[in-house]
Amino acid sequence: MPQLPDYRPVVFRDRAAGYAFLTRSTATSEQTIDWDDGETYPVVDVEISSESHPFYTGKARTVDSEGRIAQFERRYGSQGEGAGDKASDDSA
């Protein structure tokens, strides 16, 4: 019979947002935390969660709908038009 993973309560903590939640997981950790219910649980620190992810917080950057070529031309101008005329003058 196959061995089942050790599925137990674990606290995941998002340090960037100061947010932690208790769930069940097979994740392991040497660190522990005293939870609100008075129990001690292993704690896993994560870099990002729904509390700090830009998509879920509504702070996501909006993608510019302008195309890359149009954005380049707006930033640097359309300098390609004069280059063709100069090359034809040199060959004459």
C-alpha positions as CSV (number, residue, x, y, z in Angstrom):
1,M,0.0,0.0,0.0
2,P,1.5,3.4,-1.0
3,Q,2.5,5.8,1.8
4,L,0.3,8.9,1.9
5,P,2.0,12.4,2.3
6,D,1.9,14.1,5.7
7,Y,-1.0,16.5,5.1
8,R,-1.3,18.9,8.1
9,P,-2.2,22.5,9.0
10,V,0.5,25.0,7.9
11,V,0.6,28.8,8.1
12,F,1.7,30.6,5.0
13,R,3.0,34.1,5.7
14,D,3.5,36.9,3.1
15,R,6.1,39.2,4.7
16,A,5.6,41.9,2.1
17,A,2.0,42.4,3.0
18,G,2.1,41.4,6.6
19,Y,-0.5,38.7,5.9
20,A,-0.7,35.1,7.1
21,F,-3.3,32.4,6.6
22,L,-3.7,28.9,8.0
23,T,-4.4,26.1,5.5
24,R,-3.6,22.4,5.1
25,S,-0.5,21.4,3.1
26,T,2.4,19.0,2.8
27,A,4.9,21.8,2.9
28,T,7.5,21.5,5.7
29,S,9.3,24.2,7.7
30,E,11.6,24.3,10.7
31,Q,10.1,27.6,11.8
32,T,6.9,27.7,13.8
33,I,4.3,30.3,14.8
34,D,1.8,30.6,17.5
35,W,-1.6,31.0,15.8
36,D,-4.8,32.8,17.1
37,D,-6.3,29.6,18.3
38,G,-3.4,29.0,20.7
39,E,-1.9,26.2,18.7
40,T,1.7,26.2,17.2
41,Y,2.0,25.5,13.5
42,P,4.9,25.3,11.0
43,V,5.2,28.6,9.1
44,V,6.3,28.9,5.4
45,D,7.3,32.4,4.3
46,V,6.3,33.3,0.7
47,E,7.4,36.2,-1.5
48,I,3.9,36.9,-2.9
49,S,0.3,36.0,-2.1
50,S,-3.1,37.3,-3.1
51,E,-2.6,40.2,-0.6
52,S,0.5,41.5,-2.4
53,H,0.1,40.3,-6.0
54,P,-0.7,43.3,-8.3
55,F,-3.4,41.4,-10.1
56,Y,-5.4,40.7,-7.0
57,T,-4.8,44.1,-5.3
58,G,-5.9,46.1,-8.3
59,K,-2.5,47.8,-8.7
60,A,-1.6,46.0,-11.9
61,R,0.1,48.1,-14.5
62,T,-2.0,48.7,-17.5
63,V,-0.4,47.6,-20.8
64,D,-0.1,50.3,-23.3
65,S,-2.5,49.5,-26.2
66,E,-0.2,51.3,-28.6
67,G,1.9,49.0,-30.7
68,R,5.7,48.7,-30.3
69,I,6.5,50.3,-33.7
70,A,4.2,53.2,-33.0
71,Q,5.6,53.7,-29.6
72,F,9.2,53.6,-31.0
73,E,8.3,56.2,-33.7
74,R,6.6,58.4,-31.1
75,R,9.7,58.2,-28.9
76,Y,12.4,58.5,-31.5
77,G,10.6,59.9,-34.5
78,S,10.5,58.4,-37.9
79,Q,14.2,58.9,-38.8
80,G,14.1,56.1,-41.4
81,E,12.7,58.5,-44.2
82,G,15.8,60.7,-44.5
83,A,18.3,57.8,-44.4
84,G,17.1,56.4,-47.8
85,D,17.5,59.8,-49.5
86,K,21.0,60.3,-48.2
87,A,22.1,56.9,-49.4
88,S,20.9,57.6,-53.0
89,D,22.7,60.9,-53.0
90,D,26.1,59.3,-52.2
91,S,25.9,56.8,-55.0
92,A,25.3,59.4,-57.7
